[in-house]
Amino acid sequence: MSTETTTAAADFAQALTELADGYPTDPEGTAPVIVTVTDPATGEQHPIPIEPGQLDWVTALVRGELDTFRAAHPDGTGLLAELPADDGSRP
């Protein structure tokens, strides 16, 4: 059993690398965008070549999640709304 721990930045870089390697979107030879994840815990840099089509996927995913977050917070602040004080009227 490995006792090695991975940081959130390293996990993210690994997931992005798996996406880039496993699901090509652009014709061979298309210049990639290099996304670099710098791990604040270690200073290690993880450069990941991402095809433009893959970058479109990731952008759409993030924007979709932002829409979900905004819809979950009706006050529009992005913060969780506080529940009203319990006055004993709720079961």
VODRENZA-407755 format. One record per residue (C-alpha): residue in three letters; x, y, z. Coordinates in Angstrom, 2 decimals, decimal comma. Layout:
# VODRENZA-407755
ALA	X	Y	Z $
...
***
This chain:
# VODRENZA-407755
MET	0,00	0,00	0,00 $
SER	1,37	3,42	-0,94 $
THR	1,56	6,11	1,70 $
GLU	2,13	8,80	-0,91 $
THR	-0,45	11,56	-0,80 $
THR	-1,40	13,67	-3,75 $
THR	-2,42	17,27	-3,63 $
ALA	-5,57	18,69	-5,17 $
ALA	-3,43	20,44	-7,81 $
ALA	-1,68	17,19	-8,76 $
ASP	-5,04	15,37	-8,91 $
PHE	-6,47	18,08	-11,16 $
ALA	-3,42	18,00	-13,43 $
GLN	-3,67	14,20	-13,69 $
ALA	-7,38	14,33	-14,56 $
LEU	-6,78	17,00	-17,20 $
THR	-3,91	14,96	-18,65 $
GLU	-6,14	11,87	-18,87 $
LEU	-8,80	13,89	-20,70 $
ALA	-6,24	15,34	-23,10 $
ASP	-4,58	11,99	-23,80 $
GLY	-7,73	9,90	-24,02 $
TYR	-10,13	12,03	-26,01 $
PRO	-8,55	13,87	-28,94 $
THR	-10,78	16,43	-30,64 $
ASP	-8,68	18,15	-33,25 $
PRO	-6,86	17,01	-36,39 $
GLU	-3,37	15,68	-35,87 $
GLY	-0,82	18,48	-35,88 $
THR	-3,15	21,11	-34,41 $
ALA	-1,17	23,32	-32,06 $
PRO	-2,22	22,69	-28,46 $
VAL	-2,84	25,22	-25,72 $
ILE	-0,45	24,57	-22,84 $
VAL	-2,26	24,75	-19,50 $
THR	0,14	24,83	-16,56 $
VAL	-1,05	23,82	-13,10 $
THR	1,34	25,03	-10,39 $
ASP	1,00	23,13	-7,14 $
PRO	1,09	25,66	-4,28 $
ALA	2,08	22,93	-1,82 $
THR	5,16	21,79	-3,73 $
GLY	5,87	24,44	-6,36 $
GLU	5,81	21,68	-8,97 $
GLN	4,51	22,73	-12,37 $
HIS	2,38	20,40	-14,46 $
PRO	2,27	21,56	-18,11 $
ILE	-0,61	19,91	-19,97 $
PRO	-1,06	20,23	-23,74 $
ILE	-4,78	20,62	-24,43 $
GLU	-6,29	20,64	-27,92 $
PRO	-8,52	23,63	-28,72 $
GLY	-11,60	21,37	-28,89 $
GLN	-10,80	19,94	-25,47 $
LEU	-10,41	23,45	-24,12 $
ASP	-13,92	24,18	-25,44 $
TRP	-15,22	21,15	-23,47 $
VAL	-13,58	22,25	-20,24 $
THR	-14,79	25,83	-20,69 $
ALA	-18,37	24,65	-21,30 $
LEU	-18,16	22,40	-18,24 $
VAL	-16,96	25,21	-15,98 $
ARG	-19,56	27,64	-17,33 $
GLY	-22,30	25,05	-16,82 $
GLU	-21,24	24,53	-13,22 $
LEU	-21,16	28,30	-12,65 $
ASP	-24,75	28,47	-13,91 $
THR	-25,68	25,65	-11,53 $
PHE	-24,03	27,43	-8,60 $
ARG	-25,78	30,70	-9,42 $
ALA	-29,15	28,96	-9,72 $
ALA	-28,64	27,31	-6,33 $
HIS	-28,29	30,68	-4,63 $
PRO	-31,45	32,69	-5,24 $
ASP	-30,03	35,81	-3,57 $
GLY	-27,40	35,95	-6,32 $
THR	-24,49	36,48	-3,94 $
GLY	-22,96	33,06	-4,54 $
LEU	-23,11	32,39	-0,81 $
LEU	-25,37	29,86	0,83 $
ALA	-28,49	31,53	2,15 $
GLU	-28,97	31,45	5,89 $
LEU	-31,98	29,60	7,22 $
PRO	-34,36	31,69	9,29 $
ALA	-34,04	31,34	13,04 $
ASP	-35,91	28,34	14,39 $
ASP	-38,85	29,82	16,29 $
GLY	-40,23	26,39	17,12 $
SER	-42,81	26,44	14,33 $
ARG	-41,00	23,80	12,29 $
PRO	-41,44	20,15	13,26 $
***
